[in-house]
Amino acid sequence: MTKDKLSTSDQYLECGKIINTHGVKGDVKIDSWCDSPDILASLGNIYFKNESGYEKKHVLKAYVHKRFVIANIEGINDIETAEQMKETVIYASRDDVPLDEGDYFIADLIGLPVIDADSGKLYGKVSEVFNNGASDIYTVKTEAGERMIPAVDEFVIEIDLENGIFVRPIEGMFD
């Protein structure tokens, strides 16, 4: 999907959830949903979704503590306000997250067709991406049910955001 075809909701990606307060001055503890909490901690702005769209908030300071992000966010100045923010999902603008060559947002992979790189056979569409520690796993919804394929070079030959994910599965992977 090209940038000019993005809807407003596609521009913003879920990147974490406020799970607790930290201290008494309004800092919040965030469970990062990014590849690394360092990515979330590096953002200068985050967004909150409300009935009228996405509200931009400046991140005044943020750092990684264990696997979480501790952040001081514009407008959250005391523990009472921080308490009210618990369980709030936060968003990042695509424009604020740097991607290296060959990297993709998971949101862009969901719904892509999974195609045999050699025969052109359509296996199904990606319905979910999760990480098992060693690599990402693509859950592919097929006519026969869900199948999983490790997102490693041995199986995933090419990712083309316009045309699909081209794979070379082993025997039995989609049977």
BANULO-775230 format. One record per residue (C-alpha): x, y, z. Coordinates in steps of 0.25 Angstrom, whole numbers, padded with zeros to 4 digits, always signed. Example, Ala and Ser with C-alpha at 12.3 -4.5 7.8 and 13.67 -1.06 7.14 Angstrom:
2
+0049-0018+0031
+0055-0004+0029
***
This chain:
175
+0000+0000+0000
+0006+0013-0004
+0007+0025+0006
-0003+0033-0002
-0014+0022-0001
-0013+0021+0014
-0026+0024+0022
-0024+0033+0034
-0026+0020+0043
-0015+0013+0035
-0005+0024+0038
-0005+0021+0052
+0000+0008+0058
-0003+0002+0072
+0011+0002+0079
+0008-0001+0093
-0001+0000+0105
+0000+0008+0118
-0001-0002+0129
+0003+0005+0141
+0008+0018+0148
+0022+0020+0151
+0025+0030+0163
+0016+0041+0167
+0019+0052+0157
+0011+0046+0145
+0020+0036+0139
+0014+0024+0133
+0019+0010+0130
+0017+0005+0116
+0017-0009+0111
+0023-0008+0097
+0018-0015+0085
+0029-0011+0076
+0041-0020+0072
+0049-0014+0083
+0045-0005+0095
+0056+0005+0090
+0048+0008+0078
+0036+0013+0086
+0045+0020+0096
+0051+0028+0084
+0038+0034+0079
+0036+0048+0081
+0021+0048+0080
+0011+0037+0082
-0004+0038+0079
-0017+0034+0087
-0029+0030+0079
-0042+0037+0083
-0056+0038+0076
-0051+0050+0067
-0038+0043+0063
-0024+0043+0068
-0019+0053+0078
-0004+0056+0077
+0004+0057+0091
+0019+0060+0092
+0027+0050+0100
+0035+0059+0110
+0044+0048+0114
+0045+0033+0112
+0054+0021+0115
+0054+0006+0116
+0053-0001+0129
+0055-0016+0128
+0045-0019+0117
+0036-0007+0119
+0036+0008+0115
+0035+0018+0126
+0030+0031+0120
+0026+0045+0124
+0015+0050+0114
+0010+0064+0111
-0003+0066+0119
+0000+0055+0129
+0005+0063+0141
+0001+0055+0153
-0002+0042+0158
-0017+0043+0158
-0016+0046+0143
-0007+0035+0141
-0016+0025+0148
-0027+0029+0138
-0018+0025+0127
-0016+0011+0131
-0020+0001+0120
-0020+0012+0109
-0014+0007+0096
-0004+0017+0090
-0001+0019+0075
+0011+0024+0067
+0011+0030+0053
+0017+0023+0042
+0025+0035+0039
+0032+0035+0053
+0037+0020+0052
+0049+0018+0044
+0050+0005+0036
+0062-0001+0031
+0062-0007+0016
+0054-0020+0016
+0047-0017+0029
+0032-0016+0029
+0021-0012+0039
+0013-0024+0043
+0000-0017+0040
+0004-0017+0025
+0006-0032+0025
-0008-0035+0030
-0017-0039+0019
-0006-0041+0009
-0007-0053+0000
+0003-0064+0002
+0007-0070-0012
+0016-0081-0016
+0029-0075-0021
+0031-0086-0032
+0016-0090-0036
+0009-0077-0033
-0002-0085-0025
-0009-0077-0015
-0009-0083-0001
-0017-0073+0006
-0015-0059+0013
-0007-0055+0026
-0017-0054+0037
-0007-0052+0049
+0008-0050+0051
+0014-0053+0065
+0028-0056+0070
+0032-0069+0077
+0046-0064+0081
+0054-0069+0069
+0046-0063+0058
+0033-0057+0054
+0022-0067+0050
+0012-0064+0040
-0002-0070+0042
-0008-0073+0028
-0023-0075+0027
-0025-0085+0016
-0037-0092+0011
-0033-0104+0020
-0031-0096+0032
-0020-0088+0038
-0005-0092+0035
+0007-0086+0041
+0020-0083+0034
+0033-0077+0040
+0037-0064+0034
+0051-0068+0031
+0059-0068+0018
+0058-0083+0016
+0043-0082+0014
+0040-0067+0011
+0046-0063-0002
+0040-0049-0005
+0031-0040+0002
+0024-0030-0008
+0014-0021-0001
+0007-0019-0014
+0006-0034-0018
+0008-0043-0007
+0017-0052+0001
+0024-0062-0008
+0028-0075-0001
+0035-0088-0003
+0029-0097+0007
+0034-0111+0011
+0025-0123+0008
+0013-0124+0018
+0014-0109+0022
+0001-0106+0015
-0005-0120+0013
***
